[in-house]
Amino acid sequence: VTVTVVYTLNLFIHSALSDPNPITAKPGENVTLKCQAPNNNILVVEWMKADLKEEYVLLYRDGHLYPDDQLLSFKNRVDLQDRQMKDGDVSLILKNVTINDAGTYECRVVMKGANRRTRANLDGDPSCSISLSVVDPSGE
């Protein structure tokens, strides 16, 4: 008698929690765009700006950040708050905010899971959507 055990790795996007309140910052400040996935079985994290869908603000895949795939305006200004993503923390730190950074940011998370009915679809609804408002300190 031969017993064959097959392990299947299924990917799925999990709806994570996001902050419903917009974030307000002044130019030059650092901000954290909070996003929380349910655990640390994370394979892919994509942070994008809603009006710039073709490129990434930040891309993490298979344990590595991919700076060559990100928008030039965000190079050396973004990082994950916790690169280990302990407890599912996929929050984004945006340093030295500029007026051009204002807008809606979306985070998509692909996780390891056992849900056989759901496949990875990074084009689906974002796990987190956060609005960033940048105000001119001079009031103009």
C-alpha positions as CSV (number, residue, x, y, z in Angstrom):
1,V,0.0,0.0,0.0
2,T,1.4,3.4,-1.0
3,V,0.1,6.6,0.5
4,T,0.8,9.8,-1.3
5,V,0.4,13.1,0.5
6,V,0.1,16.2,-1.5
7,Y,0.6,19.6,0.1
8,T,-0.8,22.5,-1.8
9,L,0.2,26.1,-1.2
10,N,-2.7,28.4,-2.1
11,L,-2.4,32.1,-2.2
12,F,-5.1,34.5,-1.3
13,I,-5.6,38.1,-0.6
14,H,-6.8,38.8,2.8
15,S,-8.8,41.9,3.6
16,A,-6.6,43.6,6.2
17,L,-7.6,46.4,8.5
18,S,-6.9,50.0,7.5
19,D,-7.3,53.4,9.1
20,P,-10.5,55.0,7.9
21,N,-9.2,58.5,8.9
22,P,-7.1,60.5,6.5
23,I,-3.5,61.3,7.5
24,T,-2.4,64.9,7.4
25,A,1.3,65.9,7.1
26,K,3.4,68.9,6.4
27,P,6.2,68.8,3.8
28,G,9.4,67.4,5.3
29,E,7.6,65.2,7.9
30,N,7.7,61.4,8.1
31,V,4.4,59.6,8.1
32,T,3.4,56.0,8.7
33,L,0.6,54.5,6.6
34,K,-0.7,51.8,8.8
35,C,-1.9,48.4,7.4
36,Q,-2.3,45.2,9.4
37,A,-2.6,41.7,7.9
38,P,-3.9,38.9,10.2
39,N,-0.5,37.1,10.6
40,N,3.0,36.9,9.3
41,N,2.5,34.3,6.6
42,I,3.1,37.1,4.0
43,L,4.5,36.4,0.5
44,V,3.9,39.7,-1.3
45,V,3.2,43.3,-0.2
46,E,2.5,45.9,-2.8
47,W,2.1,49.6,-1.9
48,M,0.8,51.7,-4.7
49,K,-0.5,55.2,-5.2
50,A,-4.0,55.1,-6.6
51,D,-3.4,57.6,-9.4
52,L,-0.1,55.9,-10.4
53,K,-1.2,52.3,-10.8
54,E,1.6,51.2,-13.2
55,E,4.5,51.3,-10.7
56,Y,5.0,50.6,-7.0
57,V,5.6,52.9,-4.1
58,L,7.1,49.7,-2.5
59,L,7.2,46.1,-3.6
60,Y,8.1,43.2,-1.2
61,R,8.2,39.7,-2.6
62,D,9.6,36.4,-1.2
63,G,11.6,38.1,1.6
64,H,13.1,40.9,-0.5
65,L,12.3,44.5,-1.3
66,Y,12.5,45.4,-5.0
67,P,13.7,49.1,-5.3
68,D,14.2,48.8,-9.1
69,D,10.4,48.3,-9.5
70,Q,9.4,51.4,-7.6
71,L,8.6,54.9,-8.7
72,L,11.6,57.2,-8.8
73,S,9.9,59.8,-6.6
74,F,9.8,57.3,-3.7
75,K,13.3,55.8,-4.0
76,N,15.1,56.0,-0.6
77,R,12.1,57.5,1.0
78,V,9.9,54.5,1.9
79,D,10.3,51.3,3.9
80,L,8.2,48.8,5.8
81,Q,7.8,49.7,9.4
82,D,8.8,46.2,10.3
83,R,10.6,44.2,7.5
84,Q,9.9,41.0,9.5
85,M,6.2,41.9,9.3
86,K,5.8,40.5,12.8
87,D,2.1,40.0,13.6
88,G,1.2,41.0,10.1
89,D,2.4,44.6,10.3
90,V,2.8,45.8,6.7
91,S,2.7,49.5,7.5
92,L,4.6,51.9,5.2
93,I,7.0,54.6,6.4
94,L,7.1,57.6,4.0
95,K,10.0,59.9,4.8
96,N,10.4,63.6,3.9
97,V,6.8,64.1,2.6
98,T,6.3,66.4,-0.3
99,I,3.2,68.1,-1.7
100,N,3.2,65.6,-4.6
101,D,2.8,62.7,-2.1
102,A,-0.8,63.7,-1.4
103,G,-3.3,61.2,-2.5
104,T,-4.7,57.7,-1.8
105,Y,-2.3,54.8,-1.1
106,E,-3.3,51.2,-1.5
107,C,-1.7,48.1,0.0
108,R,-2.3,44.7,-1.4
109,V,-1.1,41.6,0.6
110,V,-0.8,38.1,-0.7
111,M,-0.5,35.5,2.1
112,K,0.2,31.8,2.4
113,G,-3.0,30.0,3.2
114,A,-5.1,26.9,3.0
115,N,-8.2,28.4,1.4
116,R,-8.5,26.2,-1.7
117,R,-11.3,28.3,-3.3
118,T,-9.3,31.6,-3.5
119,R,-6.4,32.4,-5.8
120,A,-4.0,35.3,-5.7
121,N,-5.3,38.3,-7.6
122,L,-3.3,41.4,-7.0
123,D,-5.7,43.3,-9.2
124,G,-8.5,42.9,-6.7
125,D,-9.6,45.2,-3.9
126,P,-6.8,46.6,-1.8
127,S,-6.1,45.2,1.7
128,C,-5.7,48.8,2.9
129,S,-6.6,52.2,1.4
130,I,-5.2,55.3,3.1
131,S,-5.7,58.9,2.2
132,L,-2.7,61.3,2.7
133,S,-3.2,65.0,2.8
134,V,-0.2,67.3,2.6
135,V,-0.7,70.8,3.9
136,D,1.5,73.8,3.1
137,P,2.8,75.1,6.5
138,S,2.6,78.7,5.2
139,G,-1.2,78.3,4.8
140,E,-1.1,79.1,1.0
